[in-house]
């Protein structure tokens, strides 16, 4: 078992002292946060040698198999980010030779973003590598284990959705 962050240990100690909340629930939440952080850091370390962030990585896959490219607006929508964020990501990808911006044939004001040969190759190689890495995170899990984990995570999402609804003054969703 990995160690929890100091802030989480301090909160656990204080919660136990005050008997404010079940310590097992707090510990489970903090362990989930620590695990998510560790996965995120490992992902970033794996992408760094390619000069990619997770956001840039996502764009490579959105553009893969799109021979005519996508507009920055379409990329922003599909990636779930703002147009300002897309601009920064595209600038970095273009600087590193992964993408090119092309003017539209019918309307030169429209821009299509396409992968370069380097972008295509990197996307192809990284997809396989990334999928294998994710699979290793679940090594030793049976199909039933994954189903159970998914069900437990869905219960947490449902509880979170209910709490968010209460905070926003909305009705609690069932």
N, C-alpha and C positions, 0 to 999 in steps of 0.2 A: 504494500500500500504506500502510495506517495504521501508526502507530508502536505498538510493544508497550509495555505498562506497564513502568515502571522496574524493578519487582521481577522481571519476567520477563526483561528484558535482563540483569539481574545474575545470575539463575540460569543463563541461557544462557552467559554469559561464564565462570562458575564451572564449569559442566559441561564446557565446551570445555577449560578449563585442566586439569581433572582427568581428562579423557577418560572421564567417568563414563557417559555415555549418548550415543547418536547425536544431535548437535545438530539435525539436520533433524526428527527426531521431536519433540523438545522444542519447537522453533519452531512446528511444525504444531499442537501442543496449545495453545500460548500464543496463537497466532493464532485458533484456534477459540474459546478463552475470551474473547479481546478482541472478536471478532465477536458472540458471544452477548451480551456485556455491552452492546455498542453497540446491538444490536437491542432489548434490554430497555429501555435508556434512551430510545430513540426511541419505543417503544411507550408508555412512561410519560408522555413529553412530549405525545404525541398524545391520551392519555386525560385528562390534567390539566385542560384547559379545561372538561371535563364534570364535574369533581370526582370522577373515577373512578380507582381503582387497577385493576390487572389482575384482582385477586380480585373486586372489585365488578362489573367488566365481565363476568366469567364468569357471575356470578349473574344478571345481566340476561338473558343468553342462555338460561340454564337455565329461567328463568321465562317467557321469551317463548313464546307459543303454549300457555300453561298457564292457561286462563281460571279454573280453580278453585284455582290456586296450588299450592304444594308446602310441606310442613312444613319447619321448620329442619333437622330430622334428615335428611330426604330431600336437601335442598340440600347439607348437609355431606357426605353419602355421594357424591353425584354430582360435587361439586367436588373431592373428595379432601382435605378439610380437617377439622379437629376441630370439635366443636360450639362450643367456646369461640371459635374463629376466626370461625365463622359468625355468632355473636352480635354480634361487633364489626363485621363487614361489614354485617350487616343494620341495625344501629343507624345506621351512616353513610348507608346507602341510604335509610332511612326519614327521617332528618334532612333529607336533600337532596331529598326528595319523589319518589323513584323507586319506592318500594314502600310497601305498607300491610300491616299484620298484621291478620288477621281471625280471629275465634273460629269454631270449627267449629259447624255447625248441630246435629249430634247430640251432640257432646261439647264443651262450651265450654272445656274445658281444652286441647283441641287447637288449635293455631294454624296457619293457612294464610298463607303469604306470597304476595302477588299484586303484579303491577306496576300502578302508577298509569298514567294517560294519559301523563304525562311519561316514565315508565319505558318504556312500550311504544314511544313515538316515538323515544326515545333509542336503545333497543335496535335498532329497525329502521334508523335512520340510521347508527348506528355499525357495524352488521354489514357494510353495504355499503362504508362508508369503510375499515374495517379489512381487509376482504377485498382491496380494491383496493391498499391499502398493502402488504400481504403479497405480492401479485402483482408489485409493482414491485421487490421485493427479488430476484426471479428473472427480471427483464427480460433478454432476450437468451439465456436458457437454452432449449435445445431440450428436447423430451421425453426424448431420450436423455441429455442433460446431467443432468436431474433424476433420472433413473433411476440413473445412475452415482453421483451424489452420495448418493442414498438408500442405495445398496449400500455405499458407503464408510462412511457413518455407521453402518449396521448392523454392519459389521465392527468398528468401534470399540466399539459397545455390547456385542458378543459378547466382545471382549477384556476390557472392563470387567467384565462379568458373571463371566467366568472368574477375574479377579483378586479380585473381591469374594468369590466362592466359596472361594478359597484362604485369604483373610484370615479368613473366618468358620469355617474348619476344615471346610468342606463339600467335597463332590466337585466337581470342575470340570465344568461343563455343556458338552456338545459343541455 
